[in-house]
Amino acid sequence: MRPIHPLLLAAAVLAALAGCSSHSNDLNEAPLTVKILHVNDHHSRLDAETVNLNVTTASGAKESVVFDLGGFPRVAAAIQALAATSPNVLKLHAGDAITGDLYYTITNGKADADLMNTVCFDALALGNHEFDSGDAGLKTFLDFLRPAAGAGGCNTPVLSANTRPSLGVSALTRTSATDYFRPSTIVERSGAKIGIVGITVAGKTKNSSRPDATTVFEDEVTAAQREIDALRSQGVSRIVLLTHQGYEQDVAMAPRLTGVDVIVGGDSHTLVGPSTLTGYGITPAGRYPTMASDAAGRNVCIVQAWQYSWVVGELDVSFNSAGDVVSCSGGPRVLIGNALRRATGSVALSAADQAAIAADVAREPSLRVQSPSATAGTVLAAYKTQKDAFGATKVGTSADNLCLRRVPGTKRDTTRSALGDTCNKAAFTNAHGGDAQQLVAFAYLEQGKRFGGADIALQNAGGVRIDIRQGDVTIGTVYTLLPFKNVLARLTMTGAEVKATLEDAITFVLASAGNSGAYPYGANIRWTVDLNQPAGSRFSAIEVKSASGTWTPINPSASYKVMVNDFLVAGGDGWNTLKTITGARREDQLFLDYADSFVNYTKSVQTLAKLPESEYSTQVFVDTP
């Protein structure tokens, strides 16, 4: 054998080292295409709901028609059917699986776990609402999700690279800080390794949920890069971030990282998809996938799958032999049933109408007519019997469709309403915000007046979870509207403290990883808000309504009895001024359930309706450019 010249040996070593700095640790890997099927933010919403779609009937004209929408049995069936079309599939859940419906109220997450185990997800990222009942509440849910308790024997890896519970203190730890979840997992598809990294929104979870005080939430970018580097050092060249931090935060994160290929997100309930959906009455907030570049200029595909059990995202990603993304495509699959009825009028849909509607729906790939899974339906049936029995009691009616919206304007949180563009794009909603949130504030006020007196009430937008549809309002409606385990408190505050609280809320909305759920709503109080003004000066023309019905400017030095929920009293959603109200000025042991306040309000008025425009707390809203 001929000896190797020292210079040639040195060159070979340098070349090898240079190869180690590339994205791939094995440049001989074959190209790979992976189908990622994903959901997020199902929030215990396991039942099918309804949606109004603008579709073509036999007349050739577009009409508003009601369809069944989603439901977890449809999710399970769609994932099974779509998975069968590819040899390499990842099934991912981007967090907020629990809280938001009576299923969670009555089962503490067991119904969710059992339904999720009919899918067998390859990974679940922890969302902020997973911590709504503290670390102990999350442990309860994750115990249900484990093989011994969950239906189907699944073993779904639970991920969060930036969450660290305190060993020996948090219920989430036994022998290590990764007993119940870990930073990442590695899966193999066609012999190739794929790393999946979980990220949980840090500030929002700490400030807007109820994790243990000792549980640490690290900066999302720092933790993500550390885990990406750790996976690459193990020879994993294809990296998926499974995040629960919001669409805008995902887009902002991509160029700050090196080595990420795909970001599958949740938290902001964002619908991304083709603009053609707008013609059907659903307007996406971005493209599916949204393309970005990492810090090295490599392709990054970003997706999210709207909310609840309405959508399965289908993303096809092609990697070259170096592990780089060369293409990604796909779309949201909005899961619907067949057309049910016209949204208005009494003329039934004919066979010709149904045929025309079916043809119109078939022209839009993002609309998927899907039958529910019989297996998942059987699992759900026992829980549904419990839920229906608990929630069926009628407490009143609603004369109007009452829109859900967190922040007024046309830029923030504009795809959340289940009523579609009739709410999401409505001029009144853009000007004043959500009808549902506004009514909840009035329910707090009336409950406070009955028990000790109240001048005004304040409510955070994110504490209200659904539209209130025209028709019967039941116990189930109310506990889905207000699903958290909160009670009311009464604070005696100066006018200056009230203004400071409003400023706290809007500052949190505008923070870099902001929370639209912090936006304030009030009863017997109204204001102008201008987001272009400096912090502390965004609210003006604040007025309070007197017992005689007169609106007068708030008096900075006067005292007001203010009704709020106990989550806000603890400084939740960044309402930090409320934490400073202590002693005799703080009545937080009223034992008044906040959802019960809305039950009583509905019973007292009998028929809910939109309030007069003058009663809306946001009278004028000026957004940023």
N, C-alpha and C positions, 0 to 999 in steps of 0.2 A: 504494500500500500504506500502510495506516495505521501510524504509528510505535508501537512497544511502550512503554508507560509504564514508567519505571525501577523503580517498586515492583513491577509485575507481573513484570518481568524478574528481579528479585531473588527473588521468591517461587518462580518457576520453577526457578531455580538451586538454591534450598534444597530444593525437592521432589525434584529430581534427585539431590542429594547424599543425601537421606534414603533414596531408592530404592536407592542403592548399598550402604547398610548392611543391607539385607534379605538373606535367604538367597540369593535368585536375582539374577543379573545380567541376566536377560532375562525380564521378567514376561509376555511375549507367547508364551512357549514353550507348546506343546500339552501336555496331560497325557500321562503316559508310564507304561506298565506293563512291568516287566522281570522275566524269569525268571532267577534265579541258581541255577545248578547247581554244587555245591561238594563237595569232599572235603578231607581233612586226615589227616596222620599215617599214610600208608599204609606207611611204613617197609620198603620193599622186599618187602612181603608181597603177592606178585603171584598166588599160587596160590589157588584156592578152598579153604576150610576147611569145618568142619562146626559146626552149632549145634543144641542141643536146644531144641525149642519145645513148649509145652504146647498141644495142639490136640485138637479133637473128632474122634473116630473114628466108625465106623458104629454103635458101641454107644451113642452119645450121651454118653459120658463123655470127660473130658479125659485124654489120655495124653501122656507125653513121647516125642516123635518126633524123629529125627535128619534134618536137612536139610543140603544143600550151602549154604555161606555165602560170598558174595562172590567174590573173585578179580578181578584187574584186567580181564580180558576182559568180565566182567559189568559192571564200572564203565563201560567204554567203550560197551557196548551200551545201558546205561540212559541215559547222557548223550546219546547219539545219538537215542534214542527220545523222551526228554523234551524235548530241544531242538526237535524237530520240531513240538511243540505250541504254540510261541510264536514270533513274529517278532523278538523282542528278547531275546536270551539272553546271559548272561555265564557262562563256565565258569572256575571259580576253584579253586586248590589252596592251602590255608593252611599248607603247609610240613611238614617232616619227611617228605620223600619217600624218603629213603635211610636206610640202616643198620637192621638188625633181622632180616635173613634171609640165607640163603646166596646169594641172588641178588646181594646187594651184596658179599658176601665174594669171590665168584668173578669179578665184572664191574666192581667199583668204580663202580657206578651206571649202566652202559650199558644194562642190562636195564630199569631204571626209566625212563631217558630215552626209550628206544625205545617202551615201552608208553605213557608220557605223550604221546608224539607221535602216537599213534593217536587221541587226544582233541583235541589242539591247544588247550590251556588259554589263556585270555585273560590270565592272570597267575598267577604262583607267588610266594608269600611265602617268604622264607628262614626255616627253622626252626632251632632250636639244633643238632639232629643233623646238619644240613647241614655243620656245622663239626667233626664228630667226627674227621676226618682232616686238620684244619688248613685254612688258606686254600687250600693247594695241592690237597688232596683235593676241596674244593668246586669249584675251577677244573676239575678233571678231569670231574666230573659235569656242570657247566654247559657244558663243551665238547661233551659227548655230546648235550646238549639243544639245541645250536645247529643251525641249518639244515643245515650241511655234514655233520654227523655223525648227526643224528637222523633216524629214519624219518618219512616223511610231509612233510618240508619245513616244519615248524612253526617259529614264531619267538616262543616264549612269553616275554613280559616277566617278568623276575625282579626282585622288589621288596623293598626294606627302607629305610625313611626314616631309621632310627636306627642304621644300621651304616656305618662309614667305615673301609675298609681303607687302610693307609698307602701313599701313592703311591710307586712305585718299590721298595717293600719287599714288600708282599703280592703273591702270585701272581695275585690278583684284579684288579690294576691294570696297565695298560700306559701309556696317555697321560693317564688321569684316574682319579679314585676311583670312577667310575661305569662302568667298562669292562664289567663282568660283571653288574652289577645297578644299578638306579636307585631313587630314592625313590618314584616313582609313575608311572602311565601314564594316558593319557586315551583312552577309546574312544567311538565314536558309535553310538547306536542310534536309528533313526527320526529322524535329524538332531539328536538331543539328545546333549550331551556328558556323560559319566560319568567321574569321577575315581576311580581305584583306588590306595590308599595302602598300602604294605607296612610292617608293624611286626614286629620280631623281639624276643622276650623278652631283655632286656639282661643282668640279673644271672645268670640261669640259663645263658645261652650262654657267658658269660665264665667261670663257675665250674663248669659241668657238662659242657662240651664242650671242644674244643681249638683254638679260633681262635688265630691268631698273636697274640703279646703286644702288637703294635703296632696291632691292629685295635680300633677304638673302638666301643662300644655305648652310645648315648645314652639318656637317660630316654625312655620310650615316649610318655608324654603330651606332653612338650615337642616331640618330633619330629613326632608326629601333628598337633598343632595348627599347627605351622609349615607343614607340607605342605598341610594343608587350606586355610589362608589363602592359600598360593601358588596353589593351584588355583582358588580363588574369585576371586582377582585376575585370572585368565585367563578369567573368565566361566563357569567350571564350577560348576554349582549342585547337582549330585547327587554325593554322596561316599560311596564304599564303603571302609571300612577292612578290609584283608585281614591279619589279625593271627595271630601265633603266640606267644601269651603265656598262654593258659588262659581258660576260661569265666568263672571268678570275676573275673579281672583285666579281661576285656572288660566285664562288668557294672559293675565299679567305675570303669572308664575313661569310660564314656558320659557321665555327668553332669559330668565335668571338661573336656569338649570342647564347642566351639561349631561347628556346621556339619556334623556327621557324620549320615548317614542310616541306614547299615547297617554292622554289624560281623560279618564272616564270620571265624570263629576256628578255632584249632587248639591243640595242645600238651597240653591236659589230658585228651585222649581221652574227652571228655564226650559221652554220649548225651543229647540233648534231644529230647523228643517227647511224644506223648499218653500219658496214664496208662493207656489201654486196652492198651498193650503189656505192662503188668505181668501181665495175665492169660495172656499167652503165655510168661511166664518171663523177660522182659527189663524191667528197671525203669529208666526215664529219670531223670536227675538234675535236670531242669528242663523248661520248656515250649518248644516250637518253634512260632514264634519266641518268644524272651524279649523282652518289651517294656520299654524304658527311655526316659528323656528326656535330651536334652543340656542344657547349661548355660542355654540359652535356652528350655527347656521344650518343644522339638520332639521328635517321635517318633523313636526309634532302634530298629531291629530287630536282634536279636542271635541268631546261630545257630552251631552247630558240628555236625559229622557223624561223631561217634564215633571210629572208628579203623580202621587197616589198609584193606583193600579191601572193606569190609563194607557200606558205606552211601554213597549219594549224597544229599545234601541238596537239596531242591527248595523254593526260596523265591520267591514271587511278590510283588513290591513295586510299589505304585502311587504315583506322584508326581503332585501337582497342577501347575498352570502356574507356580507359584512355586518348584518344585523341592522342596517339602516332602513327606514321606511321609504319605499319607492312610490307607494300609492295607498290611498284609503278612500273608501266610498261606502255608501249606504244611506240610512235614513231612519227617522222615527217610525215605528209601526203603531199608529193609533188604533187601539183595539176596539172595534165596534161590533154590534150585532146587526141584524137586518133592520130596515126602517120600521118604526113602530106606528107613527101617526104624524099628521100635520101639526105644527106647533100652534097654529091658530085655526079657528073655524071648526066645523063639525063634519066636513066632507071626508069620508074614509079614503084611505089609499087603495086604489084599484090594482088589479093584477098588472095592468099596463103601466101604472105609476111605479110599482115595485120593480118592474123590468127596466124602466128608464133610470130609476134611481140606482139600481145595481150596476148598470152600464156606466153611469157617471162616477160612482165610487171606484169602479175598477180602473178608471183612467188616472186615478191618483194613487201612486204606489205607497204613499205614507198612510193611507187609510186601509186597514186590514180587517176584513170581516172574519171574525174568529169565533168558533164555538168554544165554550168552556171545557176544561178538562173534567171528565167524570170523576177521576180519582181525587183531584183537588176539591171538587164540589162535594164529594162525600165527606172529606175531612172537615170542610167548612160547615157542613149542615148542622152538626151538633152544636157548634158555637153560635150559629145563626139563630137557632131556636132560643137559646139563652138571651141573646141580644134583642131579638124581636119582642120577647116577653117583657123585658125590662124597658124597652124604649117605645112601646106602642102607645102609651097613654097620651092622648091629645091634650095639649094645654092651651091651644088657640089656633089662629090662622094668620096667614100673611096675605094682605091684599096685593102686594107687589113682589116682584123679584128684587131682593135687596142685595146689592153687589158687594163682593169682597174685594177690597183694594187696600194695600198698606200705605203707600205714599201717593199723593196726588201727582199730576203731571203725566207726561208721555214717555218718560225715560226709565222709571224704576218700577220693578215688580208689576209688569203690564201683561203677564200671561197667566196669572194665578186664578182668575175667576173661572169656575166651571160653566158659567153662563156664556162664555166666549166673548166675541167682540162686542156684543150688545152691552157688556159691562166694561171689558178691557179697553175699548176705544171710545166709550161714551164721554161726551163733553162734560157732563155733570160730574162724573167720576174723576175725570182729569182735573177738574176745578176744585173739588171738595174732598175727594177720597172716598173711602168705603162707607156704604150705608150700614152694613152689618156692624162694623166697629163703632159707628156713631150711636147705634141703638144700644149696644152693650154698655157704653158709658152712661146712657140715660138709665139703664137698669140699675147700675151701681148707685146712681144718685137717688133713685126712688127707694132702694133698699136702705140707704143711709138715712134718708128722711124718716123712714118708719122706725128705725132703731137708733135714736139718739141725735138725729139731725145731721144735715149736710148742706153745704153751699154749692159745691161743685164736685165733679168726679173726673178722674183721668184714667185712661186705658191705653196700653201699648197695642199697636196695630197687630203685632205677631201673635198676641194671645187669642185672637179670633181666627178661626180656621176655615170656615166655609161660608159660601153664599147662603142666604135664606130664600128658598124658592117660594113662589106663590103657591098657596094652598095650606094644608094642615101643618101645624108646628107641634111636634111631639117631644116627649122627654128625650128620645133618641136624637132628634134634631138639636136640642139644646146642648146635650152632652157631647155631641160631635162639634158643635160651634165652639164650645168652651171645654176642652177635654182634659185640662190639667187639674191637679189636685190642689187648687188654690182657695184661699178664703179672703174675705174683705178686711181692710183695716181703715181706720179713720185717723187722719193726721190734722193737727191744727197748725196751719202754715201762714206765714206772712205773704203778702202779694209778691214781694221780692223773691221769696223762696219758690213760689209757684212759677214765676218767670224763669228762675235759674233751673228748675226742673225741666221745663220745656226746652231750654237751651241745651241741657244735658242730653236730652233725647235726640235732638237734631244733630248734635255733634257726633253722637254714636252712629247715626245713619250715614253721615258723611265721612266717617273714618275710613282708612285705607282698606280695611277688611270689614266694612260697615255692615250693619244689620238693619234692613228695611223694617223689620218688626219692631224697632224702637220708636217709630214715628208715633207722636201722641195724638190721641183723640180726647175730647172733653165734653162734658154736659154742663150747661149753664156758664160756659166760658167759650170765647171765640177770639180769633186772632188773624193777623197777616203774617206770613212767613216768607222770607226772601233768602234763599240759600246762597246768594252772592255776597251777602254781608259778612263781616268778620264774626268769629265766635263771640257770643254774648250779646250780639246785636241783630240776630236773625229774626227774632219775634218782635212785632210791634202791634200797635192798635189792639192790645189785649183788653177785652171787655168781660165783665161779669154780670150775669143777670140777677137782679134782686128778686125778693119774694113778690114784689108788686109787678114783676115782668118788665122792668126798665133795665136797659143795657147801660152800664156806666164803666168808665176806665178802671182797670184794676188799681187798687191803692197799695203801693209797695209796703206801707207800714201797717195796714189793716190785717186782721186775722180772718182766715177762712177755714171752714171745716171741709176737708178734702177726702173723698172716698177713692181708694186705690186697692189693688190686690196685693197680697203679701209678697209675691215675687218682686214687685216693683219696690216695696218698702225695703227689701234687702239690697236694693241697688241694682236689680236685674235690668238688662238691656241698657246699662250705662246711666240709669236714672240715679246718679250718686247723691244728689242733694237730699233725697228722701232718707238716706241712711243717717243723716245728721239730725233728723227730727226725733228726739228722744224724750224720756221722762213722761210727764203728764200730757205732753203734746202728741204722744204716740199711743193709740189704742189699737193694738194688734192682736187682741184676744177676744174679738167680737164673735167668733165661731159662726160667721155667716158665710156659707159656701157660695162661691162666686157664680157657679152655674145655677144654683138655686135662685139667686137674685134675678136671673133672666127668666126662669120659670115663673116666678111671682110677677115680674113685670108683664110677661105675656098674658098671664091670667087676668091681670088687672085691666089691661087695655083691650083684651080679647082679640083684637085684630091689629096686627103689626102693619105699619105702612112707612113709606119714606117720610122723614121729618121735613118740615118747612126749611127752605134753603137758609133762612136766617138763623136756624138752630145748629147748623153745621159748624164745628169748631174751627175748621180751616175755611175762612171766608175768602182769602186771597192767597194764592200759592205762586211763587216765582222760583222757577227751577234754574239750575246752572245752565250755561250755554250748551 
